[in-house]
Amino acid sequence: MYSELYEKSGTEIIRELGRRFSQYRKRMRYTQKQIAEKSGLSVFTISSFENGASTGITIASFIKLLRAIDSLEEIEKLLPELPVSPRELFLKQHKR
């Protein structure tokens, strides 16, 4: 799975995100116009993203789109908080 992802270019990954966003939006029965109203983005921006024509979407716009489909918590999966390293745990335990 990871090797396939690493073989894709950034543009290909963004196109895939746009396609997936479209599937989520449709499954939730939202129109592009409704998402535009909820997110503050234009229908053109949403359409371009979903169709793979706009691969320069900003993180801020992507966050607005996730918020519009009530999936903002998914952003945590992009860079989850790192667990405390074993070395840090050891040092904390021995400082006491």
DSSP file (Angstrom, degrees, kcal/mol; ACC not computed):
  #  RESIDUE AA STRUCTURE BP1 BP2  ACC     N-H-->O    O-->H-N    N-H-->O    O-->H-N    TCO  KAPPA ALPHA  PHI   PSI    X-CA   Y-CA   Z-CA
    1    1 A M     >        0   0    0      0, 0.0     4,-1.6     0, 0.0     5,-0.1   0.000 360.0 360.0 360.0 -51.8    0.0    0.0    0.0
    2    2 A Y  H  >  +     0   0    0      1,-0.2     4,-2.4     2,-0.2     5,-0.2   0.880 360.0  56.6 -65.4 -37.4    2.6    2.5    1.0
    3    3 A S  H  > S+     0   0    0      1,-0.2     4,-1.2     2,-0.2    -1,-0.2   0.894 106.0  51.2 -62.9 -37.9    4.9    1.7   -1.9
    4    4 A E  H  > S+     0   0    0      1,-0.2     4,-0.6     2,-0.2     3,-0.2   0.900 110.2  49.6 -63.1 -40.7    2.0    2.5   -4.3
    5    5 A L  H >< S+     0   0    0     -4,-1.6     3,-1.1     1,-0.2    -2,-0.2   0.907 108.7  51.5 -65.2 -42.8    1.5    5.8   -2.6
    6    6 A Y  H 3< S+     0   0    0     -4,-2.4    -1,-0.2     1,-0.3    -2,-0.2   0.724 103.0  60.5 -69.4 -20.8    5.1    6.8   -2.8
    7    7 A E  H 3< S+     0   0    0     -4,-1.2    -1,-0.3    -3,-0.2     2,-0.2   0.678  91.2  87.6 -78.0 -17.4    5.2    6.0   -6.5
    8    8 A K  S << S-     0   0    0     -3,-1.1     2,-0.1    -4,-0.6    -3,-0.0  -0.533  79.1-122.6 -83.5 148.1    2.5    8.7   -7.1
    9    9 A S     >  -     0   0    0     -2,-0.2     4,-2.1     1,-0.1     5,-0.2  -0.379  29.4-105.6 -78.8 166.2    3.4   12.3   -7.8
   10   10 A G  H  > S+     0   0    0      1,-0.2     4,-2.3     2,-0.2     5,-0.2   0.893 122.9  54.0 -58.4 -40.2    2.0   15.1   -5.6
   11   11 A T  H  > S+     0   0    0      1,-0.2     4,-2.3     2,-0.2    -1,-0.2   0.904 107.5  49.9 -61.7 -42.6   -0.4   16.0   -8.4
   12   12 A E  H  > S+     0   0    0      1,-0.2     4,-2.1     2,-0.2    -1,-0.2   0.890 110.2  50.6 -64.7 -38.8   -1.7   12.4   -8.6
   13   13 A I  H  X S+     0   0    0     -4,-2.1     4,-2.3     2,-0.2    -2,-0.2   0.916 110.5  48.8 -65.5 -42.8   -2.3   12.3   -4.9
   14   14 A I  H  X S+     0   0    0     -4,-2.3     4,-2.3     2,-0.2    -2,-0.2   0.900 109.9  52.1 -64.7 -40.2   -4.2   15.6   -5.0
   15   15 A R  H  X S+     0   0    0     -4,-2.3     4,-2.3     1,-0.2    -1,-0.2   0.909 109.5  50.1 -60.6 -41.3   -6.3   14.3   -7.9
   16   16 A E  H  X S+     0   0    0     -4,-2.1     4,-2.6     2,-0.2    -2,-0.2   0.904 108.9  51.5 -64.0 -41.6   -7.1   11.2   -5.8
   17   17 A L  H  X S+     0   0    0     -4,-2.3     4,-2.8     1,-0.2    -1,-0.2   0.908 109.6  50.6 -60.7 -41.4   -8.1   13.4   -2.8
   18   18 A G  H  X S+     0   0    0     -4,-2.3     4,-2.2     2,-0.2    -2,-0.2   0.911 110.6  48.5 -62.4 -42.9  -10.4   15.4   -5.1
   19   19 A R  H  X S+     0   0    0     -4,-2.3     4,-1.8     2,-0.2    -2,-0.2   0.921 113.5  47.1 -63.3 -44.1  -12.0   12.2   -6.4
   20   20 A R  H  X S+     0   0    0     -4,-2.6     4,-2.5     2,-0.2    -2,-0.2   0.905 109.1  53.8 -65.4 -40.7  -12.5   10.8   -2.9
   21   21 A F  H  X S+     0   0    0     -4,-2.8     4,-3.0     1,-0.2    -1,-0.2   0.925 106.9  52.8 -58.9 -43.0  -13.9   14.1   -1.7
   22   22 A S  H  X S+     0   0    0     -4,-2.2     4,-2.6     1,-0.2    -1,-0.2   0.905 108.7  49.7 -58.0 -42.9  -16.5   14.0   -4.5
   23   23 A Q  H  X S+     0   0    0     -4,-1.8     4,-2.4     2,-0.2    -1,-0.2   0.914 112.2  47.5 -64.0 -43.0  -17.5   10.5   -3.4
   24   24 A Y  H  X S+     0   0    0     -4,-2.5     4,-2.1     2,-0.2    -2,-0.2   0.946 112.6  49.5 -61.3 -48.5  -17.9   11.6    0.2
   25   25 A R  H  <>S+     0   0    0     -4,-3.0     5,-2.5     1,-0.2    -2,-0.2   0.925 113.5  45.5 -58.1 -46.9  -19.9   14.6   -0.8
   26   26 A K  H ><5S+     0   0    0     -4,-2.6     3,-1.3     1,-0.2    -1,-0.2   0.895 110.4  52.8 -66.2 -40.5  -22.2   12.6   -3.0
   27   27 A R  H 3<5S+     0   0    0     -4,-2.4    -1,-0.2     1,-0.3    -2,-0.2   0.855 109.7  49.6 -63.6 -33.1  -22.7    9.9   -0.4
   28   28 A M  T 3<5S-     0   0    0     -4,-2.1    -1,-0.3    -5,-0.2    -2,-0.2   0.443 115.8-121.4 -84.1   0.6  -23.7   12.6    2.1
   29   29 A R  T < 5 +     0   0    0     -3,-1.3     2,-0.4     1,-0.2    -3,-0.2   0.830  61.3 146.0  62.7  36.7  -26.1   13.9   -0.6
   30   30 A Y      < -     0   0    0     -5,-2.5    -1,-0.2    -6,-0.2     2,-0.2  -0.826  41.1-139.1 -98.4 141.6  -24.5   17.4   -0.7
   31   31 A T     >  -     0   0    0     -2,-0.4     4,-2.1     1,-0.1     5,-0.2  -0.536  27.2-110.8 -87.4 164.8  -24.4   19.4   -3.9
   32   32 A Q  H  > S+     0   0    0      1,-0.2     4,-2.4     2,-0.2     5,-0.1   0.869 121.0  55.8 -62.6 -34.6  -21.3   21.3   -4.9
   33   33 A K  H  > S+     0   0    0      2,-0.2     4,-2.3     1,-0.2    -1,-0.2   0.912 106.3  49.4 -64.7 -41.7  -23.4   24.5   -4.3
   34   34 A Q  H  > S+     0   0    0      2,-0.2     4,-2.4     1,-0.2    -2,-0.2   0.911 111.9  48.3 -63.6 -41.6  -24.2   23.4   -0.7
   35   35 A I  H  X S+     0   0    0     -4,-2.1     4,-2.6     2,-0.2     6,-0.4   0.893 109.4  53.6 -65.0 -39.0  -20.6   22.7    0.0
   36   36 A A  H  X S+     0   0    0     -4,-2.4     4,-2.2     1,-0.2     5,-0.4   0.918 110.4  46.7 -60.9 -43.2  -19.7   26.0   -1.5
   37   37 A E  H  < S+     0   0    0     -4,-2.3    -2,-0.2     1,-0.2    -1,-0.2   0.896 116.2  44.6 -65.9 -40.6  -22.1   27.7    0.9
   38   38 A K  H  < S+     0   0    0     -4,-2.4    -2,-0.2     1,-0.2    -1,-0.2   0.837 122.8  35.7 -72.5 -32.8  -20.9   25.8    3.9
   39   39 A S  H  < S-     0   0    0     -4,-2.6    -2,-0.2    -5,-0.2    -3,-0.2   0.703  97.9-126.2 -96.4 -21.8  -17.2   26.2    3.1
   40   40 A G  S  < S+     0   0    0     -4,-2.2     2,-0.2     1,-0.3    -3,-0.1   0.527  70.9 122.9  83.1   5.0  -17.0   29.7    1.7
   41   41 A L        -     0   0    0     -6,-0.4    -1,-0.3    -5,-0.4    -2,-0.2  -0.588  67.6-100.8 -94.3 162.0  -15.3   28.4   -1.4
   42   42 A S     >  -     0   0    0     -2,-0.2     4,-2.1     1,-0.1     5,-0.2  -0.459  20.6-122.4 -80.7 155.5  -16.6   28.8   -4.9
   43   43 A V  H  > S+     0   0    0      1,-0.2     4,-3.1     2,-0.2     5,-0.2   0.874 115.6  58.1 -60.4 -37.0  -18.4   26.1   -6.8
   44   44 A F  H  > S+     0   0    0      2,-0.2     4,-2.8     1,-0.2    -1,-0.2   0.918 105.6  48.1 -59.5 -44.8  -15.7   26.4   -9.5
   45   45 A T  H  > S+     0   0    0      2,-0.2     4,-2.3     1,-0.2    -2,-0.2   0.924 114.5  45.5 -62.6 -44.9  -13.0   25.7   -6.9
   46   46 A I  H  X S+     0   0    0     -4,-2.1     4,-2.7     2,-0.2    -2,-0.2   0.928 114.7  47.6 -65.0 -45.9  -14.8   22.6   -5.6
   47   47 A S  H  X S+     0   0    0     -4,-3.1     4,-2.2     1,-0.2     6,-0.3   0.917 112.3  49.4 -61.8 -44.4  -15.6   21.4   -9.1
   48   48 A S  H  <>S+     0   0    0     -4,-2.8     5,-1.7    -5,-0.2     6,-1.7   0.906 112.4  48.1 -62.3 -42.2  -12.0   21.9  -10.2
   49   49 A F  H ><5S+     0   0    0     -4,-2.3     3,-1.1    -5,-0.2    -2,-0.2   0.941 113.1  46.9 -63.5 -48.5  -10.7   20.0   -7.2
   50   50 A E  H 3<5S+     0   0    0     -4,-2.7    -1,-0.2     1,-0.3    -2,-0.2   0.835 113.8  48.1 -64.7 -32.8  -13.1   17.1   -7.6
   51   51 A N  T 3<5S-     0   0    0     -4,-2.2    -1,-0.3    -5,-0.2    -2,-0.2   0.456 112.0-116.8 -88.9  -1.0  -12.4   16.8  -11.3
   52   52 A G  T < 5S+     0   0    0     -3,-1.1    -3,-0.2    -4,-0.5     3,-0.1   0.566  85.1 115.3  79.3   7.9   -8.6   16.9  -10.9
   53   53 A A  S   <S+     0   0    0     -5,-1.7     2,-0.7    -6,-0.3    -4,-0.2   0.767  70.7  53.0 -81.2 -25.9   -8.3   20.1  -12.8
   54   54 A S        +     0   0    0     -6,-1.7     3,-0.4    -9,-0.1    -1,-0.2  -0.886  53.5 160.3-115.1 102.2   -7.0   22.1   -9.8
   55   55 A T        +     0   0    0     -2,-0.7    -1,-0.1     1,-0.2   -41,-0.1   0.270  63.8  78.3-102.3  11.1   -4.1   20.5   -8.1
   56   56 A G        +     0   0    0    -42,-0.0    -1,-0.2     2,-0.0     2,-0.1  -0.003  60.1 147.8-105.6  28.8   -3.0   23.7   -6.4
   57   57 A I        -     0   0    0     -3,-0.4     2,-0.1     1,-0.1   -43,-0.0  -0.378  45.1-125.5 -65.1 140.0   -5.6   23.5   -3.6
   58   58 A T     >  -     0   0    0      1,-0.1     4,-2.3    -2,-0.1     5,-0.2  -0.436  13.4-118.8 -84.0 160.2   -4.4   25.1   -0.4
   59   59 A I  H  > S+     0   0    0      1,-0.2     4,-2.6     2,-0.2     5,-0.2   0.890 116.8  56.8 -62.0 -38.6   -4.4   23.3    2.9
   60   60 A A  H  > S+     0   0    0      1,-0.2     4,-1.8     2,-0.2    -1,-0.2   0.910 108.7  45.6 -60.8 -42.2   -6.7   26.1    4.2
   61   61 A S  H  > S+     0   0    0      2,-0.2     4,-2.1     1,-0.2    -1,-0.2   0.898 111.2  52.6 -67.3 -40.2   -9.2   25.3    1.4
   62   62 A F  H  X S+     0   0    0     -4,-2.3     4,-2.5     1,-0.2    -2,-0.2   0.896 108.0  51.4 -62.6 -40.0   -8.9   21.6    2.1
   63   63 A I  H  X S+     0   0    0     -4,-2.6     4,-2.5     1,-0.2    -1,-0.2   0.903 108.1  52.2 -62.5 -41.7   -9.6   22.1    5.8
   64   64 A K  H  X S+     0   0    0     -4,-1.8     4,-2.0     1,-0.2    -2,-0.2   0.896 109.9  49.4 -61.1 -40.0  -12.7   24.2    4.8
   65   65 A L  H  X S+     0   0    0     -4,-2.1     4,-1.3     2,-0.2    -2,-0.2   0.911 110.4  49.2 -67.6 -42.2  -13.9   21.3    2.6
   66   66 A L  H  <>S+     0   0    0     -4,-2.5     5,-3.2     1,-0.2     6,-0.4   0.908 111.7  49.9 -61.9 -40.7  -13.4   18.7    5.4
   67   67 A R  H ><5S+     0   0    0     -4,-2.5     3,-1.5     4,-0.2    -1,-0.2   0.886 105.8  57.3 -63.8 -38.3  -15.3   21.0    7.8
   68   68 A A  H 3<5S+     0   0    0     -4,-2.0    -1,-0.2     1,-0.3    -2,-0.2   0.794 110.7  42.3 -66.0 -28.8  -18.1   21.3    5.3
   69   69 A I  T 3<5S-     0   0    0     -4,-1.3    -1,-0.3    -3,-0.3    -2,-0.2   0.149 116.9-112.6-103.5  19.9  -18.6   17.5    5.2
   70   70 A D  T < 5S+     0   0    0     -3,-1.5    -3,-0.2     1,-0.1    -2,-0.1   0.869  87.8 113.2  55.8  41.9  -18.2   17.2    9.0
   71   71 A S    > < +     0   0    0     -5,-3.2     3,-1.8    -6,-0.1     4,-0.3   0.025  23.2 123.8-128.9  26.1  -15.0   15.3    8.6
   72   72 A L  G >   +     0   0    0     -6,-0.4     3,-2.1     1,-0.3     4,-0.3   0.823  65.8  68.6 -60.1 -31.6  -12.5   17.8   10.1
   73   73 A E  G >  S+     0   0    0      1,-0.3     3,-1.4     2,-0.2    -1,-0.3   0.728  84.1  73.6 -61.9 -18.9  -11.3   15.2   12.6
   74   74 A E  G X  S+     0   0    0     -3,-1.8     3,-1.5     1,-0.3     4,-0.4   0.709  77.3  76.4 -66.6 -19.0   -9.8   13.2    9.7
   75   75 A I  G X> S+     0   0    0     -3,-2.1     3,-1.4     1,-0.3     4,-0.7   0.789  80.9  70.1 -62.3 -26.7   -7.0   15.9    9.5
   76   76 A E  G <4 S+     0   0    0     -3,-1.4    -1,-0.3    -4,-0.3    -2,-0.2   0.778  89.4  62.8 -60.3 -26.8   -5.5   14.2   12.6
   77   77 A K  G <4 S+     0   0    0     -3,-1.5    -1,-0.3    -4,-0.3    -2,-0.2   0.708  89.6  68.4 -74.2 -19.4   -4.6   11.3   10.4
   78   78 A L  T <4 S-     0   0    0     -3,-1.4    -1,-0.2    -4,-0.4    -2,-0.2   0.953 126.1  -0.6 -65.3 -49.7   -2.3   13.4    8.2
   79   79 A L  S  < S-     0   0    0     -4,-0.7    -1,-0.3    -3,-0.1    -2,-0.1  -0.678  83.1-160.7-140.1  81.8    0.3   14.0   10.9
   80   80 A P        -     0   0    0      0, 0.0     2,-0.1     0, 0.0    -3,-0.1  -0.247  35.9 -88.8 -63.4 153.4   -0.8   12.2   14.1
   81   81 A E        -     0   0    0      1,-0.1    -5,-0.0    -5,-0.1     0, 0.0  -0.392  48.0-115.6 -62.3 134.9    0.8   13.4   17.3
   82   82 A L        -     0   0    0     -3,-0.1    -1,-0.1    -2,-0.1     3,-0.1  -0.470  25.8-119.2 -73.6 141.8    4.0   11.4   18.0
   83   83 A P        -     0   0    0      0, 0.0     2,-0.2     0, 0.0    -1,-0.1  -0.374  41.9 -86.0 -72.4 160.9    4.1    9.2   21.0
   84   84 A V        -     0   0    0      1,-0.1     0, 0.0    -2,-0.1     0, 0.0  -0.491  51.1-115.8 -67.0 134.1    6.7    9.9   23.7
   85   85 A S     >  -     0   0    0     -2,-0.2     4,-2.3     1,-0.1     5,-0.2  -0.329  17.7-116.1 -71.1 154.5    9.9    8.1   22.8
   86   86 A P  H  > S+     0   0    0      0, 0.0     4,-2.4     0, 0.0     5,-0.1   0.862 117.2  55.0 -57.5 -35.4   11.3    5.4   25.0
   87   87 A R  H  > S+     0   0    0      2,-0.2     4,-2.6     1,-0.2     5,-0.2   0.928 107.5  48.2 -64.8 -44.7   14.3    7.6   25.8
   88   88 A E  H  > S+     0   0    0      1,-0.2     4,-2.5     2,-0.2    -1,-0.2   0.913 111.4  50.6 -61.9 -42.1   12.1   10.4   26.9
   89   89 A L  H  X S+     0   0    0     -4,-2.3     4,-2.3     2,-0.2    -1,-0.2   0.921 110.7  49.4 -60.3 -44.2   10.1    8.0   29.1
   90   90 A F  H  X S+     0   0    0     -4,-2.4     4,-1.7     1,-0.2    -2,-0.2   0.928 111.7  48.1 -60.9 -46.7   13.3    6.7   30.6
   91   91 A L  H  X S+     0   0    0     -4,-2.6     4,-0.7     1,-0.2    -1,-0.2   0.886 111.3  50.6 -64.3 -38.7   14.7   10.2   31.4
   92   92 A K  H >X S+     0   0    0     -4,-2.5     3,-0.6     1,-0.2     4,-0.6   0.909 110.5  49.5 -65.0 -41.4   11.4   11.3   33.0
   93   93 A Q  H 3< S+     0   0    0     -4,-2.3     3,-0.3     1,-0.2    -1,-0.2   0.823 113.0  46.3 -67.6 -31.2   11.3    8.2   35.2
   94   94 A H  H 3< S+     0   0    0     -4,-1.7    -1,-0.2     1,-0.2    -2,-0.2   0.483  99.5  68.1 -93.6  -3.5   14.9    8.7   36.4
   95   95 A K  H <<        0   0    0     -4,-0.7    -1,-0.2    -3,-0.6    -2,-0.2   0.689 360.0 360.0 -82.7 -20.0   14.6   12.4   37.1
   96   96 A R     <        0   0    0     -4,-0.6    -1,-0.2    -3,-0.3    -2,-0.1   0.469 360.0 360.0 -71.6 360.0   12.2   11.8   40.0
